[in-house]
Amino acid sequence: MCQLHNHKAWRLHYTKTKARLVYPDETVVRYFSKYRSYFPKPLVLDLGCGFGRHLDFLRGEEIPCVGLDYAFEPLIGRQNVIQATACSLPFRDAVFDVVLSWGVIHYLKEEEVSVFLREVHRVLKKKGVFLLTVRSDVDTHLQKTVEKDLAGACVTTYSRKEAEKTLRPLFATLRYGFLLRMPLGEEEVVAHHVFEAIK
């Protein structure tokens, strides 16, 4: 089953206080503010929602949204969330305007990625947007995190070219961004490719 290899690592991860991210990512906030006129009332799927930091933001902006995560633990007590695998989405075809996937694809095995992307493409409406991050191969923070916090999890980093090649078969239009930061007091860098992939 897709993602089964990561299940134990993520269950352990979600027991830790640092996994409870509260504030939405600035890029997500900027994106939905910028495109409010393009998607006045989009229906959004937060795919890999975790404890719901982006769901809380979207609901605060009165944007209809549904959350989905493979791990059950962070979903307890939340509304409009579903526990399911990202490789078999329990939704009909062409239902969402936006699929938001912040930090998911790089935790999938190579053979799972194409299945995952086909499912995202399937549930998106025509001209729908897949907004996602892909961990960059210049990132040094993730490997340290995996060794300490996500032991046993599958992790793959991508160059920009590799990420674009992975998305291209299903998404002809790709808009690109890059996020790089060094957390305060640390020496490792966190780096993400950001894509707006349009169906």
N, C-alpha and C positions, 0 to 999 in steps of 0.2 A: 504494500500500500504506500502511496506517495507520502513522503515526510515521516514515515514510521521510524526511520533511522534517527531522526532528530527528537523524537517524542520525549525520551527520558531526559535529555539535556535541557529541553525547554521547560519541562515540568519542574526541574530543579531550579532553573533560572527564575521562574516566576514566583518562587518562594522568597526571593531576596528583595529587600527594600529598594535597591537601586533599579530593579526592573520596573518599578511603578512610576513610569514617566508621567508627569502631570501636564506639562505645557506642550502645546502643539509646536511642530517644527516651523520655524519662520518662513521657510520656502512654501509650505502648504498654506499658511496664512496669506502670504503675498499672492500666491496663485489664485486662490478663490476670491480674493479682493479684486484682483485685476480682471478676472473673467466673469465677474458678476453679471455684466450686461450680455455676455455671450451665453451663459448658462444662468438665467435668472433664478430658476428653481430646479437645479439638477437633482436627479436621484443618484446618490453616490454609494458605492460599495467600498468600505474600508477593509481591504483584504489583507489580513494579518494585523488586526486592530489592537492586539495586546490588551492592555488595561483601558483603552479607549480615549487616549488623549486627543486624537483627531476627531473622534465621534463627538466628544464634548464641545470642541470648537465648532464643528459643523452645526450641531444642534443649537448652539448659542447664536449662530448666524441664521437660524431658521432654514437650514438646508436639509432636506430629507435625506436620511442616510441609514445604512444597515452595516453592521460590523460582522466580520467573520474571522475566526482564528482556529488553528488546529488544536491548540491547547485549551482545555476546558477551564482551568483555574482562573485566568484573568477575566473570564466572562461571567463568573458567579455574581448574581445580584444586578446585572445590567439588563436593560431593555433593548429590544431590536438587535440582538446579537445571535449568531449561530455558530455552533461548534461543528466544523467540517474541514475536509482537506481542500487545499487550494487547487488540487488536480481533478476534482470532481465537484464543481460548484452546484449547489442545490437550487438553481434558479433557471427560469425559462430563458430562451434566446432573446437577445436584443432588449433587455429591460433597463440597463443602467446607462446614464449619460456619462458618468465618470467612474472609473475604477482607480482607487488610490491604493498603492502598494508600497509602503514605506519600509524598506529593509526586509524583503522576503526572498526575492529571486536568488540571491547569492547564498541562501541556505538550502537550496535544492540541488539534488544530484543532476548531472548532465542529462541523463535520460528523462528526468522529470520536467525539465525546463520547457521543452516543446509542448508537453501535455498541458502544463500550467498556462502557457501563452495562448494555446488554442482555446482553453476554457475562458480566459479573460476576453479574448476576441469574440467568442460566442455570446457572452452575456452583455456585451456592449452594443448600444444602438449604432446605427449608421452615423458616421461622423463623431462617434463617441470618443472620449479621451482616456487613455491609460497613462496615469501619472505615477511614475515609479522612480525609486533609487536603486542603483546597482553599485555594489562596493567596488571601489577602484583598486587596481593592482599597486598603486602607490601608498595605499593605506597600511600603516604599521600597527595601528591600535587594535584592529580586529583579531589578529593572530594572538596577541597578548591576552585579549579577552577570551578567546576560545580556549586557550590553555588553562586559564584560571576559572572561567565562569561557564563555559559551554563545552566542556570536555566531552568528546564523542560526537559532537555535531558536525555535520557536513558544511564546509564553507568553501566557496569559490570566489576569487576576485577576478575582475575583468579589466582589460584595457578598454579604452573608448571604442576602438575598432572592433574588438570582440563583442562588446555589448551591442553595438549597432548591428553587427552581423547576426546576432541572436534574435533581435527584434524585427529585422527587415522582412522576413518572409510574410509576416502578417500585418505589419504596420508600415505602409509606404512613406508616410509623413512622420518624421522624427524631428523634434526640437530639442536642443541639447543645452544642459547647464552642468556646472561642476562645483561641488562644495568641498572645501578643504578647511579644516580647523585643527588647532592644537589645544586640547583641554587644559585649563589653567593648572599649573603645577605638574604637568606631564611632559614627557619628551616624545611620545608617540603622536602621529597625526591620524586624523579621521578623514577619509576621502570617499566621496560618493559621486558617481555619474548620476545626473538627473535627466530623465526623459519625459517629454510630453509626446506620446505615441498616438497618432490619430487613425482611427479605423477607416 
